[in-house]
Amino acid sequence: MTKKIVAIVLVVLMLGTALAACGGGSATPSSSTPSSTPSSTPSSSTPSSSTPSSSTPSETKPAESENKKTYTIRFAMADPVGTIFDDYMAQPLIKLLDENSGGRIQCELYPSGTVAAFGSGLDSARTGTSDIAQDAFSFYTGVYPYTELINTPGIDYGSLSSFNTLIIDYAKAFPEDMDEFVVISRWAGSWFGFLMPNEPITCLADLQGKTLRSTGSFMNYCTALGATGVMVTPNDLYEGIKLGVVDGAQFTLGGTCSYGLYDVCNYFTPIEAYYGDTCFVLSRETYNLMDAEAQAAIDKTVEDFLAVANKYSEANDQLSLDEILEKHNPDFKMYYMSDEAKAEVIKVAEPLLQAKADELNALGLDGDGALEWLRTNAKKYA
């Protein structure tokens, strides 16, 4: 009997040893780090996330962030990488999202319109092809009428950065149906003017009969100037000018630099009272899929980004001109109209402002009120 007891004890001891050998080791939460080099096209219609393992050794309490999802969101940028826009706008946005979320929100950048360019960025965010997109609301003619009014030339807001601040309050006073997006920022990043290949626009008479690339609410202005407006995306404008499809463009100096148009154009005439806003938007669906803390990080980024946009707007034109002259086309020239010629060109826009306000009134919107608000507050933020 004693021998049997001893044998049983030995068996139990051996089983305990075997089980100990199979079990040990410490479990730590898993993590995911998004790839810094995106594939040519986004792989899914919702932001990817990773949920760390909840199993931890009993003696170790994990840090709070280790139990929270990380998000990889797809950022569709119209501009190329390595440009002033990339350095001053895209990269700071990516950095702010990272810092404000404690590293939980990371971006995969798809530049140069590979996923979405101007005129398709909003649609890409709407349909889930991207999560964040760069675009301009004015490209969507008839969809955002209050935006079309503020983008109609004829009112001088003092500076590009003051326009950036004004448009925030304008959008609150006259909201539009943008609920499908979180609008991260809207800004005027460069003065608009006339970009020409062979001779500058010096006065109103120079515009007669010209065919100019134009967009959205600028089309009516182009016609009123005596020119013909043609819708051409920035990505196609180089070939359009090179092949003579258009004589020139209503464009920006910043865009001239970003899209390499200095190769086919030699003159730029800037015009004050000629603003157009660009935007970064985040898909509302993407935002709603995030937890409350990640959403708070997005909200904080929206607040922080005005200073980034203003810095870009204040520096962009001079940086663009310097880069064009020093690195690309030393023969590129800026032409500044006389005060009389400039006043004549701007005066053409005055009846267009009221006509645009009348369009809003006809839609049941407060076009007159919005126009009066813009005129009253034009220099408030300068």
C-alpha positions as CSV (number, residue, x, y, z in Angstrom):
1,M,0.0,0.0,0.0
2,T,2.8,2.4,0.9
3,K,4.5,1.7,-2.5
4,K,1.3,2.7,-4.3
5,I,1.0,5.9,-2.4
6,V,4.6,6.8,-3.2
7,A,4.0,6.0,-6.9
8,I,0.9,8.3,-7.1
9,V,2.8,11.1,-5.5
10,L,5.6,10.8,-8.1
11,V,3.1,10.8,-10.9
12,V,1.5,14.0,-9.6
13,L,4.9,15.7,-9.3
14,M,5.8,14.8,-12.8
15,L,2.5,16.1,-14.2
16,G,3.0,19.4,-12.4
17,T,6.4,19.8,-13.8
18,A,5.2,19.2,-17.4
19,L,2.4,21.7,-17.1
20,A,4.7,24.4,-15.7
21,A,7.0,23.9,-18.8
22,C,4.0,24.6,-21.1
23,G,2.5,27.6,-19.5
24,G,5.0,30.4,-18.5
25,G,6.1,33.6,-20.2
26,S,4.8,37.2,-20.0
27,A,2.0,38.4,-22.3
28,T,2.2,42.1,-23.5
29,P,-0.4,44.0,-25.5
30,S,0.2,43.9,-29.2
31,S,0.7,47.0,-31.2
32,S,0.5,48.1,-34.8
33,T,2.7,50.6,-36.6
34,P,1.3,51.8,-40.0
35,S,3.6,51.6,-43.0
36,S,5.2,54.9,-43.9
37,T,5.1,53.9,-47.6
38,P,1.6,53.5,-48.9
39,S,0.6,51.2,-51.6
40,S,-0.6,52.7,-54.9
41,T,-4.2,52.6,-53.9
42,P,-5.9,52.4,-50.5
43,S,-6.9,48.9,-49.5
44,S,-10.2,49.5,-47.7
45,S,-13.0,51.9,-47.2
46,T,-12.6,52.4,-43.4
47,P,-9.6,53.4,-41.3
48,S,-7.6,50.4,-40.1
49,S,-7.2,49.9,-36.4
50,S,-5.6,47.5,-34.1
51,T,-6.9,46.3,-30.8
52,P,-4.1,45.2,-28.4
53,S,-4.4,41.9,-26.6
54,S,-6.1,42.2,-23.2
55,S,-4.1,39.3,-21.6
56,T,-1.4,40.6,-19.3
57,P,0.7,39.0,-16.5
58,S,-1.1,39.4,-13.2
59,E,1.8,41.2,-11.7
60,T,2.0,43.9,-14.4
61,K,-0.6,46.6,-15.0
62,P,-0.4,47.9,-18.6
63,A,-0.2,51.6,-19.5
64,E,-3.6,53.1,-20.4
65,S,-2.7,53.8,-24.0
66,E,-1.8,50.1,-24.6
67,N,-5.4,49.1,-24.4
68,K,-6.6,51.6,-27.0
69,K,-6.9,51.3,-30.8
70,T,-4.6,52.9,-33.2
71,Y,-5.9,54.3,-36.5
72,T,-4.2,54.5,-39.8
73,I,-6.0,56.9,-42.1
74,R,-5.5,57.5,-45.8
75,F,-4.6,61.1,-46.7
76,A,-5.2,62.0,-50.4
77,M,-3.1,65.0,-51.3
78,A,-3.4,66.8,-54.7
79,D,0.1,68.4,-54.4
80,P,3.3,66.4,-54.9
81,V,5.7,65.6,-52.0
82,G,8.7,67.7,-51.3
83,T,6.8,70.9,-52.3
84,I,6.3,74.0,-50.1
85,F,2.7,72.9,-49.6
86,D,3.9,69.4,-48.4
87,D,6.4,71.0,-46.0
88,Y,4.1,73.7,-44.6
89,M,0.7,72.0,-44.7
90,A,0.6,68.3,-45.2
91,Q,3.5,67.3,-42.9
92,P,2.4,69.6,-40.1
93,L,-1.1,68.1,-40.3
94,I,0.3,64.6,-40.1
95,K,2.5,65.6,-37.1
96,L,-0.4,67.3,-35.2
97,L,-2.6,64.2,-35.6
98,D,0.2,62.1,-34.3
99,E,1.0,64.4,-31.3
100,N,-2.5,65.2,-30.3
101,S,-3.5,61.5,-30.3
102,G,-0.4,60.3,-28.5
103,G,0.6,58.4,-31.6
104,R,-2.7,56.7,-32.0
105,I,-3.6,58.4,-35.3
106,Q,-1.2,57.9,-38.2
107,C,-1.5,58.8,-41.9
108,E,-0.7,57.1,-45.1
109,L,0.0,59.8,-47.6
110,Y,-1.1,59.5,-51.2
111,P,0.3,62.6,-53.0
112,S,0.2,64.1,-56.5
113,G,-3.5,63.2,-57.0
114,T,-2.8,59.5,-57.2
115,V,-6.0,58.8,-55.2
116,A,-7.8,62.1,-55.6
117,A,-7.0,65.5,-57.1
118,F,-8.8,68.9,-57.0
119,G,-12.4,68.3,-57.9
120,S,-12.5,64.7,-56.7
121,G,-11.1,65.0,-53.2
122,L,-14.4,65.5,-51.5
123,D,-15.9,62.6,-53.4
124,S,-13.0,60.4,-52.3
125,A,-13.6,61.2,-48.7
126,R,-17.4,60.8,-49.2
127,T,-17.1,57.4,-50.7
128,G,-14.4,56.0,-48.5
129,T,-11.5,56.0,-51.0
130,S,-9.7,58.3,-48.7
131,D,-10.2,59.5,-45.1
132,I,-8.6,62.9,-45.3
133,A,-8.6,64.8,-48.6
134,Q,-7.3,68.1,-50.0
135,D,-9.7,69.9,-52.3
136,A,-11.6,73.1,-52.9
137,F,-15.3,73.4,-52.2
138,S,-15.6,75.9,-55.1
139,F,-14.9,73.1,-57.6
140,Y,-18.4,71.7,-56.9
141,T,-20.4,74.4,-58.6
142,G,-23.9,74.7,-57.3
143,V,-23.3,72.5,-54.2
144,Y,-21.9,75.1,-51.8
145,P,-23.5,78.4,-52.7
146,Y,-22.2,80.4,-49.7
147,T,-18.7,79.3,-50.6
148,E,-19.2,80.5,-54.2
149,L,-20.2,83.9,-52.8
150,I,-17.0,84.4,-50.7
151,N,-15.0,83.0,-53.6
152,T,-16.4,85.6,-56.0
153,P,-13.8,88.3,-56.7
154,G,-14.5,91.9,-55.8
155,I,-13.9,92.2,-52.0
156,D,-10.5,92.8,-50.5
157,Y,-10.1,91.0,-47.1
158,G,-6.8,92.6,-46.3
159,S,-4.5,89.6,-46.4
160,L,-4.5,85.9,-47.0
161,S,-4.3,85.0,-43.3
162,S,-7.1,87.4,-42.4
163,F,-9.2,85.7,-45.0
164,N,-8.4,82.4,-43.3
165,T,-9.7,83.7,-40.0
166,L,-12.7,85.4,-41.5
167,I,-14.0,82.3,-43.3
168,I,-14.3,80.4,-40.1
169,D,-16.8,83.0,-38.7
170,Y,-18.5,83.3,-42.1
171,A,-19.1,79.5,-42.2
172,K,-20.7,79.7,-38.7
173,A,-22.9,82.7,-39.7
174,F,-23.9,81.1,-43.0
175,P,-23.5,77.3,-42.6
176,E,-23.7,74.9,-45.5
177,D,-24.5,71.2,-45.7
178,M,-21.0,69.8,-45.0
179,D,-22.1,67.4,-42.3
180,E,-20.6,64.4,-44.2
181,F,-17.1,66.0,-43.4
182,V,-15.2,67.3,-40.5
183,V,-13.7,70.4,-42.0
184,I,-10.1,70.5,-40.7
185,S,-9.2,73.7,-42.3
186,R,-10.0,76.2,-45.1
187,W,-7.4,78.7,-46.3
188,A,-6.3,81.0,-49.1
189,G,-2.8,79.9,-49.6
190,S,-1.7,82.2,-52.4
191,W,-2.9,85.3,-54.3
192,F,-4.9,84.5,-57.4
193,G,-4.0,86.2,-60.6
194,F,-3.2,85.7,-64.3
195,L,-0.6,83.2,-65.2
196,M,0.6,83.6,-68.8
197,P,3.3,81.9,-71.0
198,N,4.6,84.7,-73.2
199,E,3.4,88.1,-72.1
200,P,1.9,89.5,-68.9
201,I,-1.6,90.8,-68.4
202,T,-1.1,94.5,-67.8
203,C,-4.7,95.8,-68.0
204,L,-8.3,94.8,-68.8
205,A,-7.7,95.1,-72.5
206,D,-5.1,92.4,-72.4
207,L,-7.7,89.8,-71.3
208,Q,-10.1,90.3,-74.3
209,G,-10.5,87.1,-76.3
210,K,-8.1,85.1,-74.1
211,T,-8.9,81.5,-73.2
212,L,-8.1,81.0,-69.6
213,R,-8.2,78.0,-67.3
214,S,-10.8,78.8,-64.6
215,T,-13.0,77.0,-62.1
216,G,-16.2,77.3,-60.2
217,S,-17.3,80.8,-59.2
218,F,-14.4,82.3,-61.1
219,M,-16.0,81.3,-64.5
220,N,-18.4,84.3,-64.5
221,Y,-15.6,86.6,-63.6
222,C,-13.5,85.3,-66.5
223,T,-16.4,85.9,-68.9
224,A,-17.0,89.4,-67.5
225,L,-13.3,90.2,-68.1
226,G,-13.8,89.5,-71.8
227,A,-12.1,86.1,-71.7
228,T,-13.4,82.5,-72.0
229,G,-13.1,80.2,-69.0
230,V,-12.2,76.5,-69.5
231,M,-12.3,74.0,-66.6
232,V,-8.9,72.3,-66.4
233,T,-7.6,70.5,-63.3
234,P,-4.2,71.6,-62.0
235,N,-2.7,68.2,-62.9
236,D,-3.7,68.7,-66.6
237,L,-2.9,72.4,-66.8
238,Y,0.8,72.0,-67.8
239,E,-0.2,70.1,-71.0
240,G,-3.1,72.4,-71.6
241,I,-0.8,75.5,-71.7
242,K,2.0,73.7,-73.5
243,L,-0.4,72.5,-76.3
244,G,-2.2,75.7,-76.6
245,V,-5.6,74.4,-75.3
246,V,-5.7,77.5,-73.1
247,D,-3.8,80.8,-73.5
248,G,-3.2,81.0,-69.7
249,A,-4.8,80.5,-66.4
250,Q,-6.6,82.2,-63.5
251,F,-4.3,80.6,-61.0
252,T,-1.9,81.1,-58.1
253,L,1.8,81.6,-57.7
254,G,1.9,78.7,-55.2
255,G,0.3,76.4,-57.7
256,T,2.6,77.5,-60.4
257,C,5.5,76.3,-58.3
258,S,3.9,73.1,-57.0
259,Y,2.8,71.9,-60.5
260,G,5.9,72.9,-62.4
261,L,4.1,75.5,-64.5
262,Y,7.2,77.7,-64.6
263,D,8.4,75.5,-67.4
264,V,5.6,76.7,-69.7
265,C,4.8,80.1,-68.2
266,N,6.9,83.2,-67.7
267,Y,4.6,85.8,-66.2
268,F,2.2,86.2,-63.3
269,T,0.0,89.2,-62.5
270,P,-1.5,89.0,-58.9
271,I,-4.8,90.6,-58.1
272,E,-6.0,91.6,-54.7
273,A,-9.7,91.1,-54.0
274,Y,-9.4,87.7,-55.7
275,Y,-9.5,84.9,-53.2
276,G,-10.2,81.2,-53.4
277,D,-10.1,78.8,-50.5
278,T,-8.7,75.3,-50.4
279,C,-9.6,72.7,-47.7
280,F,-8.6,69.7,-45.8
281,V,-11.6,67.5,-44.9
282,L,-11.9,64.3,-42.9
283,S,-14.7,61.9,-43.7
284,R,-17.4,62.1,-41.0
285,E,-17.8,58.3,-41.2
286,T,-14.2,57.9,-40.4
287,Y,-14.5,60.3,-37.5
288,N,-17.6,58.5,-36.1
289,L,-15.8,55.1,-36.2
290,M,-13.1,56.5,-33.8
291,D,-13.4,56.4,-30.0
292,A,-14.1,59.6,-28.0
293,E,-10.5,60.2,-27.2
294,A,-9.3,59.9,-30.8
295,Q,-12.2,62.2,-31.8
296,A,-11.0,64.7,-29.2
297,A,-7.5,64.6,-30.8
298,I,-9.1,65.4,-34.2
299,D,-11.0,68.3,-32.7
300,K,-7.8,69.6,-31.1
301,T,-6.0,69.4,-34.5
302,V,-8.8,71.5,-36.0
303,E,-8.2,74.2,-33.4
304,D,-4.5,74.1,-33.8
305,F,-4.4,74.1,-37.6
306,L,-5.4,77.8,-38.2
307,A,-1.9,78.9,-37.0
308,V,-0.4,76.4,-39.4
309,A,-2.5,77.6,-42.4
310,N,-1.7,81.3,-41.6
311,K,2.0,80.6,-41.5
312,Y,1.7,78.9,-44.9
313,S,-0.4,81.7,-46.4
314,E,2.0,84.4,-45.2
315,A,5.1,82.7,-46.5
316,N,3.9,80.8,-49.6
317,D,4.0,83.4,-52.4
318,Q,7.5,84.6,-51.6
319,L,8.9,81.1,-51.0
320,S,7.3,80.0,-54.3
321,L,8.7,82.9,-56.3
322,D,12.2,82.4,-54.7
323,E,12.1,78.7,-55.7
324,I,11.0,79.4,-59.2
325,L,13.7,82.0,-59.8
326,E,16.5,80.2,-58.1
327,K,15.9,76.6,-59.1
328,H,13.7,76.5,-62.2
329,N,13.2,79.6,-64.4
330,P,15.3,82.7,-63.8
331,D,13.3,84.5,-66.5
332,F,10.0,84.2,-64.7
333,K,8.6,87.7,-63.9
334,M,6.0,89.1,-61.7
335,Y,3.9,92.0,-63.2
336,Y,2.1,94.4,-60.9
337,M,-0.7,96.4,-62.5
338,S,-1.0,100.1,-61.9
339,D,-3.6,101.2,-59.3
340,E,-5.9,102.4,-62.1
341,A,-5.6,99.2,-64.2
342,K,-6.1,97.0,-61.1
343,A,-9.2,99.0,-60.0
344,E,-10.7,98.5,-63.5
345,V,-10.2,94.8,-63.3
346,I,-11.6,94.5,-59.8
347,K,-14.6,96.8,-60.7
348,V,-15.8,94.2,-63.2
349,A,-16.5,91.9,-60.3
350,E,-18.8,94.2,-58.4
351,P,-22.1,93.3,-60.3
352,L,-21.1,89.6,-60.1
353,L,-21.2,89.8,-56.3
354,Q,-24.8,91.0,-56.3
355,A,-25.7,88.5,-59.0
356,K,-24.3,85.7,-56.9
357,A,-26.2,87.0,-53.9
358,D,-29.4,87.0,-56.0
359,E,-28.8,83.4,-56.9
360,L,-28.6,82.5,-53.2
361,N,-31.8,84.5,-52.5
362,A,-33.6,82.5,-55.3
363,L,-32.5,79.3,-53.5
364,G,-34.2,80.5,-50.3
365,L,-30.8,81.4,-48.8
366,D,-29.8,84.7,-47.3
367,G,-27.7,86.0,-50.2
368,D,-28.1,89.6,-49.4
369,G,-27.3,89.0,-45.7
370,A,-24.2,87.0,-46.5
371,L,-22.9,89.7,-49.0
372,E,-23.6,92.5,-46.4
373,W,-21.8,90.4,-43.8
374,L,-18.7,90.0,-46.0
375,R,-18.6,93.7,-46.9
376,T,-19.0,94.7,-43.2
377,N,-16.4,92.3,-41.9
378,A,-14.0,92.4,-44.8
379,K,-11.2,94.2,-42.9
380,K,-12.2,93.1,-39.4
381,Y,-9.5,90.4,-39.2
382,A,-6.7,92.2,-41.1
